[in-house]
Amino acid sequence: MSEIKAIPVSELIIPPGTKVRAGLLKSVKAMGVLEPILVSPASSGGYIVRDGRRRVKAAIEAGLETVPAVVVLEDGGPEITILAHATRSENPVAELEAIRELQRSGMSEKEIAAAGFAPVSRIRRLAKLNRLVPEIAEKVDTGEIAANLAFEIANLPPETQRGLLGEEAITAEAVRQAKYARRQEAIPDLADLLVGESQPPATFEDVIGQLSANTLKAILADIPDEARFATWRAKFRRLLNELQFAQCLDGARQPSIQTQAQAVS
């Protein structure tokens, strides 16, 4: 059961810190609150605003004495908030808070879904908004940031989210740029990974030039005797010949060095 009545703003209970956009405040000052809010009686007196807390805040700031409201007489609590947002999802932060309230009362995700308040997929999607930094969550709550955009921002790390606060307006393009900048920071310089900062990359010849004659002979023995491997066989054979020639030169020099050492002694 429910009824519509004009309720004094002094009897309406809204979350502390509720803010209102300039456009809504201007509209309420000019025309009043046109769409009734949703409330339920509070056990301590007055009415808890289940949907429309920004309209109430605007009414208070505009100096209105009463606000039209749909009073849900049956037990509703946070369920009313969830159902009110189910078709429009204009304030996912408020919807998330209502789900939290149900969970604090002992209801699980499955129980909330079974009661018909929101499917599990929706509950888990809303839970992503827990990642929003308080400053961003506040802007979503006041309508300064679109609901769909809020979920994209929730995927960004806290420092990136706070970086968006410097924007004149947090738009889809601003979020896209923030994502792009983050990806660029996460990609290291490929050249640094491959060659370091000071040393040039090693060539193929540098690598096989470190092999011994025996190793080169073993590799040559394993290379198939096919035309497509001719270039590789030639490379290894050339390197082996150069290495053997260098070893012969070293062997020829060694006696001369020994003779000079004996003469000195």
C-alpha atoms as one frame of an Amber mdcrd trajectory, in Angstrom:
protein
   0.000   0.000   0.000   1.147   3.562  -0.705  -0.172   7.091  -0.785   0.988
  10.456  -2.111   1.187  13.383   0.275   3.062  16.618   0.805   5.651  16.070
   3.520   7.540  18.865   5.323  11.202  18.828   4.377  12.053  18.928   8.076
  10.642  15.406   8.400  12.655  13.941   5.532  15.837  12.019   6.321  18.576
  12.005   3.666  22.210  10.846   3.888  24.589  13.487   5.233  26.743  15.070
   2.570  24.102  14.777  -0.154  24.871  17.287  -2.900  22.819  18.674  -5.745
  23.656  19.858  -9.243  23.193  23.502 -10.134  20.744  22.608 -12.926  18.435
  20.667 -10.609  18.553  23.401  -7.978  17.639  26.030 -10.585  14.702  23.906
 -11.788  13.379  23.307  -8.255  13.641  27.024  -7.426  11.632  27.864 -10.531
   9.025  25.092 -10.572   9.276  23.148  -7.341   9.613  19.379  -7.108   7.528
  18.021  -9.979   8.191  14.301  -9.569   7.213  12.796  -6.195   9.970  11.219
  -4.146   9.719   7.771  -2.508   9.818   7.507   1.270   9.088   5.047   4.030
   8.304   5.793   7.686  11.311   5.776  10.020  11.017   3.948  13.331  12.322
   7.035  15.151   9.882   9.373  13.410   9.957  11.196  10.118  10.534   9.570
   6.740  13.562   7.948   5.169  14.012   9.086   1.577  14.405   5.954  -0.511
  14.500   7.668  -3.898  14.868  11.377  -4.597  17.356  12.543  -1.980  18.871
  15.065  -4.440  15.414  16.522  -5.087  14.967  16.858  -1.330  18.347  18.547
  -0.967  17.435  20.937  -3.790  14.102  21.664  -2.113  15.873  22.459   1.159
  18.338  24.791  -0.561  15.506  26.395  -2.539  13.608  27.143   0.681  10.595
  24.915  -0.046   8.539  23.840   2.944   7.084  20.596   1.581   7.854  17.995
  -1.056   5.383  15.637  -2.789   6.126  12.060  -1.821   4.893   8.551  -2.350
   4.759   7.031   1.115   5.197   3.271   1.097   3.342   2.114   4.186   4.490
  -1.501   4.101   7.984  -2.563   5.069  10.196  -1.571   2.178  13.489  -0.142
   3.278  16.355  -0.527   0.839  14.259  -2.732  -1.430  12.329   0.372  -2.497
  15.540   2.101  -3.529  16.655  -0.882  -5.608  13.302  -1.271  -7.353  13.068
   2.477  -7.996  16.387   2.408  -9.813  15.810  -0.891 -11.612  14.360   0.674
 -14.746  16.553   3.769 -15.013  19.794   3.112 -13.088  20.445   6.834 -12.815
  22.217   6.559  -9.463  24.111   3.276  -9.141  25.869   4.508  -5.994  22.529
   4.843  -4.191  21.479   1.450  -5.523  24.740  -0.076  -4.301  24.252   1.418
  -0.837  20.767  -0.126  -0.690  22.208  -3.534  -1.566  24.874  -3.083   1.104
  22.105  -2.357   3.594  20.366  -5.606   2.687  23.643  -7.493   2.992  24.331
  -5.930   6.383  20.914  -7.197   7.468  22.073 -10.734   6.643  20.854 -11.302
   3.091  23.202 -12.971   0.610  23.498 -12.167  -3.086  21.331 -15.175  -3.949
  18.684 -14.223  -1.400  18.517 -10.654  -2.715  18.143 -12.005  -6.252  15.565
 -14.621  -5.218  13.487 -11.856  -3.607  13.362 -10.181  -7.011  15.220  -7.007
  -6.053  18.171  -7.407  -8.445  19.797 -10.291 -10.338  23.163 -11.553  -9.073
  24.851 -10.192 -12.209  23.558  -6.696 -11.390  24.626  -6.977  -7.740  28.152
  -7.986  -8.741  28.333  -5.258 -11.363  27.336  -2.672  -8.785  29.948  -4.073
  -6.391  32.625  -2.849  -8.808  31.745   0.680  -7.729  33.312  -0.122  -4.349
  36.614   0.558  -6.156  35.721   4.201  -6.783  37.683   6.698  -4.720  35.344
   8.760  -2.475  35.709  11.936  -4.562  34.618  10.127  -7.741  31.813   8.228
  -5.969  30.453  11.558  -4.746  30.349  12.925  -8.298  28.496   9.808  -9.467
  26.066  10.189  -6.578  25.316  13.804  -7.497  24.922  12.980 -11.182  28.049
  14.820 -12.331  29.368  11.553 -13.774  27.116   9.323 -15.877  26.276   5.903
 -14.458  27.788   3.922 -17.336  30.984   5.947 -17.158  31.262   5.222 -13.436
  31.805   1.528 -14.130  34.640   2.318 -16.546  36.306   4.593 -14.028  36.018
   1.896 -11.352  38.414  -0.246 -13.404  41.152   2.379 -13.108  43.658   2.438
 -10.204  43.016   5.034  -7.460  45.825   7.356  -8.560  44.434   7.449 -12.115
  40.929   8.127 -10.806  42.177  11.058  -8.735  43.990  12.357 -11.797  40.588
  12.731 -13.477  39.507  15.158 -10.769  41.691  17.808 -12.402  39.522  17.704
 -15.541  36.979  20.469 -16.059  34.434  17.744 -16.781  34.939  13.986 -16.466
  33.774  12.793 -19.870  34.090   9.533 -21.769  36.962  11.069 -23.755  38.794
  12.065 -20.544  38.473   8.507 -19.244  39.677   7.093 -22.569  42.750   9.342
 -22.467  43.466   8.274 -18.880  43.292   4.607 -19.906  45.610   5.219 -22.861
  48.155   7.070 -20.715  48.138   4.241 -18.188  48.749   1.633 -20.892  51.648
   3.677 -22.253  53.248   3.831 -18.805  52.867   0.077 -18.423  54.697  -0.727
 -21.692  58.488  -0.659 -21.186  60.860   0.430 -23.924  61.350  -2.700 -26.028
  64.845  -1.637 -27.038  65.848  -1.362 -23.371  64.507  -4.851 -22.726  66.479
  -6.345 -25.591  69.792  -4.527 -25.490  69.964  -2.588 -22.231  70.850   1.065
 -21.990  74.571   0.979 -22.830  75.477  -2.226 -24.696  74.637  -2.849 -28.364
  72.742  -6.027 -29.234  74.798  -9.161 -29.857  74.867 -10.366 -33.479  74.707
 -13.969 -34.618  78.411 -13.851 -35.445  79.174 -12.527 -31.955  77.426 -15.519
 -30.415  78.881 -18.323 -32.523  82.277 -16.587 -32.459  82.458 -17.567 -28.800
  82.246 -21.283 -29.627  85.255 -23.595 -29.537  86.593 -25.466 -32.563  85.264
 -28.765 -31.229  81.786 -27.260 -30.759  81.814 -25.839 -34.295  82.838 -29.239
 -35.678  80.008 -30.922 -33.774  77.471 -28.393 -35.115  78.737 -28.866 -38.680
  78.350 -32.614 -38.309  74.715 -32.172 -37.243  73.667 -29.790 -40.035  71.751
 -31.776 -42.677  73.472 -32.078 -46.026  70.681 -30.343 -47.903  70.698 -27.339
 -50.222  68.557 -25.219 -47.890  71.220 -25.525 -45.153  74.140 -24.642 -47.447
  74.383 -21.073 -46.147  74.547 -22.277 -42.540  77.180 -24.875 -43.324  79.271
 -22.198 -45.081  78.988 -19.828 -42.084  80.107 -22.441 -39.574  82.849 -23.767
 -41.843  84.225 -20.254 -42.356  84.238 -19.577 -38.613  85.906 -22.921 -37.947
  88.619 -22.176 -40.504  89.222 -18.721 -39.011  89.450 -20.176 -35.514  91.853
 -22.934 -36.573  94.016 -20.422 -38.459  94.164 -18.169 -35.378  95.147 -21.126
 -33.238  97.957 -22.011 -35.688  99.280 -18.451 -35.468  99.202 -18.578 -31.681
 101.081 -21.879 -31.768 103.747 -20.422 -34.069 104.255 -17.393 -31.847 104.578
 -19.373 -28.616 108.150 -20.780 -29.189 109.377 -17.328 -30.213 108.030 -15.870
 -26.987 109.617 -18.632 -24.937 113.011 -18.086 -26.684 112.865 -14.361 -25.928
 112.090 -15.081 -22.285 115.073 -17.472 -22.018 117.375 -14.895 -23.609 116.323
 -12.261 -21.097 116.927 -14.586 -18.190
